[in-house]
Amino acid sequence: MKNRNKYITGFLIGLINSLIGACGGIITVAALKKDGMEQNKAHANAIAVILPLSIISAIFYHINGFASVKDTLIFLPGGIAGAIAGGILLPKIPQKILKKIFAVFIIWAGIRMVLR
């Protein structure tokens, strides 16, 4: 029964990540923490879960004409630099602080989405 819930959660993560283009990681972190994983590890594992989901979604979006490689390439250098910085910083951030940063980001993202 426990694995069934994880499959359902995984399905919802993939669906939401693909439909909205975000929030999959937030749900993944919450699910991993609920399963007993530490905050830092939950964030790192969420990235590992979201990467293949995002690649699959991007392929479908590209095939259907919603995404353009040309339009997205401009973001890659900064995104790669940010990913490297995040990978270096994540293990150094105490869990309590990371939890607060994560909460502030979720609130900011929610407010931003409501106001737009």
Secondary structure as UniProt FT lines:
FT   HELIX           2..20
FT   HELIX           24..34
FT   TURN            35..36
FT   HELIX           39..63
FT   TURN            64..65
FT   HELIX           69..73
FT   TURN            74..75
FT   HELIX           76..89
FT   HELIX           90..92
FT   HELIX           95..115
//
